[in-house]
Amino acid sequence: METKRRLVVMISGSGTNLQAILDACAEGRLPAEVVLVVSNRKQAFGLQRAARAGVPTLYFPLKPYKEAGRSREEYDRDLAEQVAQWSPDLIVLAGWMHILSPAFLDRFPNRVINLHPALPGMFPGTHAIQRAFEAYQRGEIEASGCMVHYVIPEVDAGPVIATARVPIFPEDTLETFEQRMHETEHRLIVEATHKALEALPV
């Protein structure tokens, strides 16, 4: 029987991509289990999704560090310490809105992957879906997409694991395009997590 790999999923919001991973694990489509869900936002609905699935959660905000005059690097180092206690094989950033520094990444080399709602080299950073839609309206692009990549200190620039193209249609509103993007993300995050797990040393 295949040994289940240990996943830590990090989120900042509603957690729909987390749900896709939880469902894939429960249905046996991913040979893994989510052992911890981390959020830097207390109101993130993904924390409730995790609790409902019986997965431990960790709320770890940056604000107390800022208020105490402590650096983001200290936050990242302490966060890495917390995550390391769960011995993850892979860490999945699924809507995690905090750029991780080497203070975190060096602790888990080639074991942190991120979902970004744009294709490689297009629309790095925040509001990628909205920026793509606006570029389409200006006639600059005909499609966008999403990717999952290994995380390096440069934002949305690490080695790519998987991509998916998402067309934009003339009748689309931002909402309908966003819906199509999210549906694609849910499929891609599972596929890429599977690939990244297969690439790990046994």
Steps between C-alpha positions, in 0.01 A plus 500: 500500500620848409617706794307823526713812470451782748367832370487837672269742318534875558208732426381856554142483374198287418701185442328362189832364373562350844159331464606355164808350669301369799247338263774343286667355811169365634414342163844341459594713196795640696719256694530751781335641808473861610655503848473877564333808353667833575343844456632848564141630511263407780187545288622270220210263428755235408565451873138384535539268202803344669322463834204337325740246345658433839831662402697697763530874432748770591418871495831684479464877439773743399340794685647429848846489343445837331365652822804375693735643236612151400595417141322292238805273507439428869137426420603268216755322718249444781236389249747249353566370852127445556452329163810281541345340809249331268776341284346593164611328182357792301365846582226632271429874485136516391403867511766588760540879487841550658827491310728247671867590544799262504454491880206267426592355161851386595346276764306304237709495179298396191204414720290818475264541203263784415189541289497824298201604286702594190731330253880510544638850454153658484345712774721417798382621841150591612171547309624283212151394387370856486816621324468223239136587436586867455784406260250291299263797480785712363562234232841403640431131572247234394536271800654473843547200724652378820815325611651318794870554558773441755542803723819705488556845657403673171121533480323249271826416323606152617525186282158413357335166588176530302302756301150525357375745238165667566326671206325835533184546293345824368185445707698448822465725800776509758280271713448232233869503407592480868270200544667318208842582644408362842363176352830455314703580813321227696599240241854631453590524870423129543685399182808708592505382862498142367793579267699673775445205734620258231816709457589473869770255607352177634 
